[in-house]
Amino acid sequence: MIERDGGYVHVSSSLTIETVTTLFKNGLQSDKKMPLVVDLAQVETVDSAAVSLLLSWLREAQRNSVELCFTNIPESLLSLARLYGVVDMLPLCGNDSSQP
């Protein structure tokens, strides 16, 4: 579900209430102070727990002084983030920063 490649973290499968606890516990821990790019291109299904997961990862990264951004966020996840009024809190990478 999570594959690391240097500073890139590729997330696949679902981000739902059934998966987010495990993903958070096993997810983005980094021994280095290198920036992390979380690629969500392969995420198939999301629910409201996905928004919570991204915000939790962001909070953990900030606590550890690790720069973090998200790329290829599925439209369904962006829609949920907009609904909850937190889309502006999600740091988007590169071309994704132009998404509303």
N, C-alpha and C positions, 0 to 999 in steps of 0.2 A: 504494500500500500504506500510505503514511502521508500524512495530510493535517493541516496545522496551521491552527488558527483561534485566534489570540491565544495564550492559555495552555492551550488544549485541543489535544491530539494524538489524532487518530482513526486507529486502526490497523484495517486490513481485510485480508481474505484469510487466508493461513495463517501460523502461527508454527511453522515446522519447521526441521529441520537445513538444508534447502535455502535458506531465506529469512533466517535470523536474522543471519548475518554482514552481509549488505547492510543489513538493518534497523538493526543497531547502528551501522554506519558512517554511515548517512544519517539516523538517527533523531532523537534528542531534543536535539541541540545547540541551545543557546539563548544568544542574545547578551545577553539580559536576565536579571536576577535575579528574574524573576517565577515564581510557583509554576506547575508544570505538572500538568495532569490528563491521564492517558493513558486514553482510552476504548477498551476492547477489545470493544465490543458487536458489531462486525461481523467479528470473527475467526471463521473457519469451522473450521479444523483446527489442532490443536496436537500437539506431541510434547515429549519431555523438553527439547529445546533451547529451548522457549518459557520454561521456568522460568529457565534460564540467561540468556536475553535480559532478562527482567524484573529479575533481580538485577544484571546488568551495567548496565542503565539506571539502576537505583537507586544503584549504586556511583558511576557517572559523575556523577549529579546531586549526590550528597553531596560528591564531590570538588570540584565547582564551586559549592557552597553554594546549590543550587537545590532548593527544596521540591518533592517529587514524590509523587503518589499515583495509584493505579490504580482505575478504575471499570469496572463491567460485565465483570468477569473471568468467562470461560466456566467452567462447572462442571468441565469436563474439565481445565482448567488448574489450578483450585483443588485438584482431586483429586491431580494430579501434585505440586503444591507440598506438600500434606499428606503424601503418600507419602515425599517427600524430607526432610520435617521442617523446611521453610522457610516455610510459609504465614504464620507470625507475623512474618516479616521483611518481608513485602510490605505497604506502607502502602496501605490501602484508603480510598477517598473516601466521604464522606457515608453513605448508606444501606448501601453495601457493607461498611462496617466491622462490621456485625452478622453477616456470614457467618462461619461457623466455620472 
